[in-house]
Amino acid sequence: MKVNENCDVYSFGVVTLEIIMGKHPRHLFSSFSSVSSSSSSSSSSSALPAHQIPIVDVLDQRISAPMHQVASEVVSLVKIAFSCLDSSPKSRPTMKQVSHFLSTQMLHLSKPVHMMTCGELLGFDPLAT
């Protein structure tokens, strides 16, 4: 693996999710990889595909779910983290883009956070809004 800025932004995404989840996001990564793999039969029948995982299940369960303004900020962070974890390093934002997004923008939620799924955040380019 060649270490470069794309690795840094990927690491930022991992650390961001780790903070939001309160644990390492390895099970979330395995859910994402099973969605991108062509064989879904190898995944556990009890596990939901990544696109169906409710956002509230990704959040640290030791604290209450965010509401209102905080919910928008948390969802914004999750979206940017997902974009940093894009499987194609060339498709990931730069840290400069991430920094700009975090300092100037916040996404507005179209529905309550408890009704949102990871699928609504995957493949979303927060830097294009």
C-alpha positions in Angstrom: 0.0 0.0 0.0 1.3 3.4 -0.9 0.9 5.9 1.9 -0.5 9.2 0.7 -3.2 11.8 1.4 -5.9 9.3 0.4 -4.8 7.1 3.3 -5.0 10.1 5.6 -8.6 10.9 4.6 -9.5 7.2 4.9 -8.1 7.1 8.4 -10.1 10.3 9.2 -13.2 8.4 8.2 -12.4 5.4 10.4 -11.6 7.5 13.4 -14.7 9.7 12.9 -16.9 6.6 12.8 -15.1 5.1 15.8 -15.9 8.2 17.8 -19.6 8.3 16.7 -20.0 4.5 17.2 -18.1 4.3 20.5 -16.2 1.3 19.1 -14.2 0.3 16.0 -16.5 0.1 13.0 -15.2 -3.3 11.8 -18.7 -4.9 11.7 -20.0 -2.0 9.7 -17.1 -2.4 7.2 -17.9 -6.1 6.8 -21.5 -5.1 6.1 -20.4 -2.6 3.5 -18.1 -5.2 1.8 -20.8 -7.7 1.7 -23.0 -5.2 -0.2 -20.3 -4.5 -2.7 -19.5 -8.2 -3.2 -21.4 -10.1 -5.8 -22.2 -13.0 -3.5 -24.8 -12.1 -0.8 -25.4 -15.7 0.1 -22.1 -15.8 2.1 -23.4 -13.2 4.6 -25.2 -14.1 7.7 -29.0 -14.2 7.4 -29.4 -12.4 10.7 -27.2 -9.4 9.6 -28.8 -6.6 7.7 -27.2 -5.4 4.5 -25.4 -2.1 5.0 -28.0 -0.1 3.1 -30.7 -1.3 5.5 -28.8 -0.6 8.8 -30.6 2.1 10.7 -28.4 5.1 11.5 -29.4 4.9 15.1 -27.9 1.4 15.2 -24.5 2.9 14.1 -24.5 5.5 16.8 -23.0 4.8 20.2 -25.8 3.0 22.1 -24.5 4.2 25.5 -25.8 7.7 24.9 -29.3 8.8 23.8 -30.0 9.4 20.1 -29.3 13.0 19.0 -32.2 15.3 18.2 -32.8 18.4 16.2 -29.6 20.4 15.5 -27.3 17.8 17.0 -28.8 15.1 14.8 -28.1 17.1 11.7 -24.5 17.6 12.8 -24.1 13.9 13.6 -25.6 12.8 10.2 -23.3 15.3 8.5 -20.3 13.7 10.1 -21.5 10.2 9.3 -22.0 11.2 5.6 -18.5 12.8 5.4 -17.0 9.8 7.1 -18.7 7.4 4.6 -17.3 9.5 1.7 -13.8 9.3 3.2 -14.2 5.5 3.2 -15.0 5.2 -0.5 -13.4 2.0 -1.9 -11.8 4.1 -4.7 -9.1 6.3 -3.2 -9.5 8.7 -6.1 -13.2 9.2 -5.3 -12.4 10.2 -1.7 -12.5 13.9 -0.8 -9.3 15.7 0.1 -8.7 16.7 3.7 -9.0 20.3 2.5 -12.5 19.6 1.2 -13.4 17.8 4.4 -12.2 20.7 6.5 -14.1 23.2 4.4 -17.3 21.1 4.6 -17.0 20.7 8.3 -16.4 24.4 8.9 -19.0 25.9 6.5 -21.9 23.4 5.9 -24.4 21.3 7.7 -26.9 19.1 6.0 -30.6 19.5 6.7 -32.4 16.3 7.5 -35.5 15.4 5.4 -36.7 13.0 8.1 -36.0 12.2 11.8 -32.6 10.4 12.4 -34.3 7.3 13.8 -36.0 6.8 10.4 -32.8 7.0 8.4 -30.6 4.1 7.1 -27.0 3.8 6.1 -28.1 3.3 2.5 -29.3 6.9 2.5 -25.8 8.1 3.3 -23.7 5.6 1.2 -22.7 7.0 -2.1 -23.8 10.5 -1.1 -21.3 13.2 -1.9 -21.6 15.8 0.8 -19.2 18.0 -0.9 -21.5 18.4 -3.9 -24.3 20.0 -1.8 
